[in-house]
Amino acid sequence: MKRIRIVTVALAAVLAAPACAADNIWKWAISLERSKEVRPVSLPHYAEECGSCHYAYPPGLLPEASWRKLLAPQALPDHFGENIEMQEAARAELLDYAARNAADHSLAKRSRKIVASLGERPAPLRITEITYIRRKHQGIPEAQIRGNPKVNSLAMCDACHTQASAGDLDDHTVVIPGYGRWRW
């Protein structure tokens, strides 16, 4: 009886998420791999290529459509002001990895919240454009983010989230450089 209740509650949670794909419902409901946090980056090439310039964002922080826009061949010459040069095979490998592990294909609770917060809006190019991410960071004084030379932007997840490389972006892992542990 307890098992039926757990599956029923899990299924109800999945059905309540508007961005849920029908083929993902049962997978999510019966999966033993569900977690709160996003999967950490597991492809060394992705970590190396993306991490050479910025925090290598776990793919579960953006939907597949965002990754497709970001890693499109025509987007690489102006990747947020930088010219990204890479072989087509390398680009295709990164795109495949990011797309397969994107938020809308993830079973992680945080990824599902990210997708649900997007609603019907077009896929964003920046993680900081996601309603869920903005809402989670509201109330943090600008001096602690933009005015902080060790942070500069919400895009610098690993500046404050001490376990970001492990995919753990939870509140309890936040230590703002120069200010200490953040109290939500």
N, C-alpha and C positions, 0 to 999 in steps of 0.2 A: 504494500500500500504506500509506504514511504517513497519508494522508487517511482511509482506512478505520479505522486504529487510533485516530486522534483522535476520530472520530465514535463509535466503539465505547466508548472511555474516557469520553467526555462522556455517552453514553447510560447507561452503567453508573452514573455519578455521579448522574444524574437519577433513575434507578430506585431507587437506594439511599435517596433522600429520601422519607420516608413521606408527606409532605404534598403530594406532586407530583400535579397534576391530569393525567389521561391526555392531554387535548388539548394540554397544555403541553409534554409530553415531547419531541416531535419539533421543536417550535418552539425549545425550549431547545437541543437537541442540534445543530441546524444553524445557529443564530443567530450572526451576526457581532457582535451587540450585547451579548453577555454581558460582564459586568464584575464585579469584586469588590465595588465600592461601590454604594450605592443611588443612584437618579437624584435629582439635586437638584430642588427645587421649581421648576416651570416655569410655573405658572399665577400671573400677577401678582396676581389677586384673592385667591387662596389665601394667597400670601406676605403681602399687605397685611392681610387680615382676621385671620389667625391670628398673624402676626408682630407685630401691634400690642400683644399682651399677653405673648407668650412666643415662644420659638424656633419657627419654622414647620417642624414635623417633616416630613421627606420621607415621603410615603405608604408607601414601601417599608419602613418600620420597623414597621408594624402590618398585620395581615391585614384583608381587606375587612370581615369581621364586626365588628371593633373600630371601624372608621370608621363603619359603619352605626349602631352604638350611640352613638358620640360625637356624630355629627351628626344624630341623630334629633330631630325637632321637640320632643318631650317632654324631651330631655336638655339642651337649650340654656338653659332657665331656671336650671339648677344645673350649670354646666360647671365642676367643681372649685371650687365656691364662688362662681363669678361668673355673672351673668345675661347671656347672650349674646343680643343682639337683632339680628336681621337679617331681611331680606325673604325670603320663601319661595323665590323664584327664585335668590337669592344662595346660600341654604343648599343648594338642589338642585345648583347648579353646583359648590360645594365638595365635596359628597358624591360626585357623579359623578366628579370628578377624583381624589379620594382612593381611591374604590373601584376605578377602572380602573388605578390605579398602586400598589395595595396590595401588600404583601409576597407574598401568595399568587398574584399575577398577574405578579410580577417575575421577570426572568431573572437578576438580580444575585445573586451568591454570598451576600452578607450577608443579603439578604432571605430566601433559601432556608433559611439556617441559623436565622433567626428563626422561620420557620414550622415547621421541623422540631423546634425546641426546645419548641414549644407542645404537641406531641402531640395528645391528645384533649381537653385542657382547654378550657374555654370561652374565647372571645376576650377578652383583657384590655382594660381601659379605659386602662391606663397602660403606657407603654413600659417603665418600670422594673419591671413585673411579669413581663416576659419572661425566661425562664430564660437564654437566650443572653446577653441584656444584663447580667443579674446576674452571670453567670459571667465575662464579659469584664471586669467591674469589681471582682471580688473581689480582696482584697489591698490595695486603696487605703485608707489609713487614714481613719477618719471625720473627723479633723481637717482633712483636705485636701478633703473634700466638704461635709458638713453644718456643720462648724466653720469653713468658709471663707466669709466674707461675699461673695466674688465668685463662688461656686459655689452653695452652699446645698443642692443636690440633684442626683442623677443625671439628673433631667429637664432640667437646663440643659446640654444637649449642647454647645452652642456656647461655653460658658464655658471648656471645656478643649480641645475638638476644634477646632483653628484653621481647618480646612477644611470644617467642617460645612455651611456654606451651599452648598458645591459638591458635597455628598453624600458627601464623603470623611470617614469616621469611623474610619479606620485608626489603629492604635496610634502610628505614626510622626508623626501630626499632633497628638498630645496634649501640651499645655503647661498644667500646673495653675497657675492664678494664685497667685503668692506662693511657689510651690514649684519651678517650672521643669518641664523635660521629664520626663515619666513614663517610668520604665524598667520594662518588663514582665518 
